[in-house]
Amino acid sequence: MKKILLLALTFSLTSCAEMQQTLNQLPQMSQGIGGVDIASGLREALNKGITVQVSKLTAVDGFYKNEAVKILMPEELQKVDATLRKVGLSSLADEGIKMLNRAAEDAVKEATPIFVSAVKNMSFTDAKNILLGNDSAATTYLQGSTTTALYGKFNPVIKNSFAKVGADVVWTKIINKYNTIPLVKKVNPDLTDYTTNQALAGVFKMIAVEEKEIRNNISARTTPLLKSVFALQDGK
């Protein structure tokens, strides 16, 4: 029992020391707001970005009709796209692109629980680095904390989505059609891996949009806590 109490006390002192070190590095105007409030404010900002932006990507056309994140053919297949259009198969090429985006929209539905866990586990030091960092510091934190787990969740969903919407059939047709054209170099890309990585990039890009808005637009700080915490950033 004594060992357990000693460990608990040590952990508590370490946490307090970390919080005090964090507070000491914040601007002078941080007086009156504690480290717990700062961490809570940053969690609220991250959750807002996730709620507002990630949810948009899960809707039909969330990727497909958003030019900022729309998934196009991979570089090695851009020549496939151009060639198909030249031979009158534009509709087939368009359908192939739509399938990639539909799969991404399905996959992003798996993201929120992983993000919530990363936000919950944010330390005082993480909060300080985010608060005093650049316009994408929070997004960078999420990338470092969630990319591996997100890839593991997205990849099988995208693979299943391809089968569900018939993308595997469409893309097999596209690639087979292209490979029968004389003098072209045959292709056989891993579209599941490509789409997974593009979906990840799209998610973080949209979270960064919301983060920048909160940092630079006072009206985007929609709660008293957000206003208090990001006022510290304004005074750095």
N, C-alpha and C positions, 0 to 999 in steps of 0.2 A: 504493500500500500504506500509506504514511504517513497519507494522508487517511482511509483505512478504520480504521486503528488509532486515530486521533484521534477519529473519530466514535464508535467503540466505547467509548473511555475517557470521552468526554463523556456518553454514555448511561448508563454505569455510575455515574458521579458523580451524575448527576441522580437516578437511581433510589435511590442511597444517601441523598441529601439528602432525598428524599421520604419514605423509610422513617424517617429520623431525626426529621423534622418530625412524622410520625405518632406515633412513640413518645413524643415530648416532650409530646404532647397527651393521652396516656393516663393513667389514674390511677397513683399511686405504686406500687401493688401490681403493676404490669406488669413490675417488675424480674424478670429471669430468663426472660422469654419474649420472643422476637424478633418483628420485623415480619413475617417470612416465616411464622412460626407463627400469628400473628394472622390473616393473610390466608388461610392454609390452613384454620384453624378456621372462618372465615366461609364459605369455599367448602364445607367439609364440612357445615355447618349448612344451607346453601342446597341442596346436593345431597340431603340427608336430606329436606328439605321437598318437593323435586321427586319423589323416589323414593316417599315415603310417600303423599303426597296426590294428585299428578297421576296416578299409576298407578291410584288408586281411580276417578278420573273416566273412565278409558278402558274400564272394565268395563261390561257390560250393566247398565243402570239406575244407572250411576255418577252421571249427572245426574238421571235421571227419578225415582229414589227417594231423592234427597238434597234435603231441603226447603231446605237452605241455598243451593243453586245451581240447583235445578230451573227450567227455562226455561218460563215461562208465555206466554200470547199477548201480543204487543206491545200497547201501550196503545190504538192505533187499532183493534185487533181484539178488545178485551175486550167491546165491545158486540156483536161477531159471536158470540163465545162465549155471552154471555148470551141472545142472541136464538135461537141454534140450540137451546139447552137448553129454552127456552120452547116451542119448536115440536116438541119430542120428538126432537131430534137430538143428544142428549148424547154418545152413543157416537162420533159423527162428530167432535165437538169434542174428546173425549178422545184419539181416534186422532191428530188433528192435533197436539196438544201432545206426544204421545209421539214423533212423527216429528221434531219439533224437537230433542228431547233425544237421540234416537238419532244424529242428525247431529252433534251436539256431541261425543258420546262417540267417534265415529269421528275427528273432527278433532283432538282432544286428543292422539291417538297421535303426531301430528307435532311436538309441543311439545318433547320431551326434548332432541333435538340442539341446538335453538336455545337452550334454557336452559343446557345444558352449555357452549356457546360463550361465553355471557354470563358465566357463573361463572368460567370459565378466564381471561377477560380482565379480571377485577376488579383494580383497582389498590390500592396501599397506602392511598391517600386514600379510595377507596371503602370499604375494609375499616374504616378508622377511623370514617367517617361512619355506617356500618351498626352497628358495635359500640356506639357511644355515642349512637345515635339512638333513636327511639321503637320501640314494639313491632312496627311494620310497616316499619321502615327497609329491611330486606333485600328485602321484597316490593316496596317502592317502587323500589328499585334495579333489580330485574328488570323491572318495568313499563316503566321508562324505557329499558332496554336491549333489550327484546325485543318490545314491542307491535307495532311496524311489521312486523317479520319474521314474527311469529306470525299477524297478520292475513293476510299474503300466503300463508302456508301453509294456514291454516284455511279461508279463503273457498272455494277451489276444491274442497277435500275435502268441505265441507258441501254445496256445489252438487252434486257427484257422489253424495254420500250420499243426498240428497233423491231423486235419480233411482233409485239402487240399491234403496232401501226403499219406493219408490213414494210418497214424500212429496209430490212435485210433483203427482201425480195427485190425492192426497187433498186437498191444499190448493187445487188448482184447483176441485175439487168443492165444498169448503167455501165458497170465495169466490164461486163462481158461484151456489151455493144461496142464500147471503146476499144477493147483489145482485139476486136475483129477488123478494125480499120487498118488498111495496109500501111506499113512503115512506121507505125507508132510504137513507142516503148511500152510494153505491158505494165500495168500497175495492179497492186493488190494491197492497199493501205489498211492499217488497223483503225477503222473509223470509230470504234468504241473508245479507244484510248484518246484519240483526237477530240472527240466530242466531250469526253469527260474533262479534259484539260481546258477546253474552250468554255464549258459551263462554269468551271471554277473561276476562270478569269473574269467572266461576266458577272458573277456574284460579287467578287471583290471590287470590281469596277463600280458597281452600283452602290455598294456600301460606302465607298470612298466619296461618291457624289453627295450622299447624305451627311457624311462626316464634315466635308468641306462647308456644306450649307450651315450646319450648326456652329462651326467655328467662326465663320465670317459674316453670318447674318443673325443679328440679335433676335429678330422676330421668329427665327426657327427654334429658339430656345423656349419651348412651350410650357415649361414648368418652373417653379421657383428654384428647385435644385439645379436644373440646367443653367439657369441664369446666374446663380451664385458661383457655381464651379467654373463656368467658362468666363466669368468676369476675371478670374485669376489668370487665365490664359491671356486675356486682353491686356493685362497689366505686366506681362512678362518682359 
